[in-house]
Amino acid sequence: MGQEILAIIVIMTAVTYGARVLPFLLFRNKRISGVLKSFIELVPVALLAALVIPELILTPTNEFTFINPFLLTGICTFIFARRVSNLFLVVLFGMVVYWGFDKII
């Protein structure tokens, strides 16, 4: 393995690890309240929405249509998840529904 590739791996490892550890080190033994606490609590939800919503509403050709197996599966799985509390069953249901919609559409 070349030294350049090894250096890239080491640097990217440090950057990735540092980005995860730095907030813990900065906010250790500190009380966070108010707007900052609300902001920090909403970051995971916002990131998940930013990752999932484009996949649900856009087709692989980046067009929006309501007849989209991803969107229909997401809606059905959301409704199912509100009624059933077993995560395994929800994931299994989503996979089966996607398979069905993908074959039909």
Rosetta blueprint (number, residue, H / E / L):
1 M L
2 G L
3 Q H
4 E H
5 I H
6 L H
7 A H
8 I H
9 I H
10 V H
11 I H
12 M H
13 T H
14 A H
15 V H
16 T H
17 Y H
18 G H
19 A H
20 R H
21 V H
22 L H
23 P H
24 F H
25 L H
26 L H
27 F L
28 R L
29 N L
30 K L
31 R L
32 I L
33 S L
34 G L
35 V H
36 L H
37 K H
38 S H
39 F H
40 I H
41 E H
42 L H
43 V H
44 P H
45 V H
46 A H
47 L H
48 L H
49 A H
50 A H
51 L H
52 V H
53 I H
54 P H
55 E H
56 L H
57 I H
58 L E
59 T L
60 P L
61 T L
62 N L
63 E L
64 F E
65 T L
66 F L
67 I L
68 N L
69 P H
70 F H
71 L H
72 L H
73 T H
74 G H
75 I H
76 C H
77 T H
78 F H
79 I H
80 F H
81 A H
82 R H
83 R H
84 V L
85 S L
86 N L
87 L H
88 F H
89 L H
90 V H
91 V H
92 L H
93 F H
94 G H
95 M H
96 V H
97 V H
98 Y H
99 W H
100 G H
101 F H
102 D H
103 K H
104 I H
105 I L
